[in-house]
């Protein structure tokens, strides 16, 4: 999921807009899929500038340490000539982590651990409205399926809420 933190949630490839989807599953010891969550990156991660700001502050701070030879790098830093023979170097890398979707969206969905399978998908209103088959999905009559209108936190400003759909299914 670190791509979510390194690039905007909407990427371009060959001039076409690509949407980043976050899909996380849990498989038990018997290799059965127990839980599945799907959410769009734009609803899960803040804009890239949020992460780049802190990365650049750390990189600048490392670069200001006196008495050390630094090398230019795309990583947070690289210190050259650590040992008396001047043959070792230290690479300083960022290791981004992110909470899982069940934690991030626990204010709207909790898994039922008594069920053998739990599915959750969050689709923001703009994306939902771009689909041409939503009427078919809404027409499905199944007691295990629920589609509800929700409000999710904007990753760039949690005080601002976005309209979305929550799709859940359980067995």
Secondary structure, 3 states (H helix, E strand, C coil): CHHHHHCCCEEEECCEEEECEEEEEEECCCCCEEEEEEEEHHHCCCCHHHHHHHHHHHHHHHHCCCCCEECCCCCCEEEECCCCCCCCEEEECCCCCCCCHHHHCCCCCCCCCCCCCEEEEEEEHHHHHHCCCHHHHHHCCCCCEEEEEEEEEECCEEEEEEEEEEEEEEC
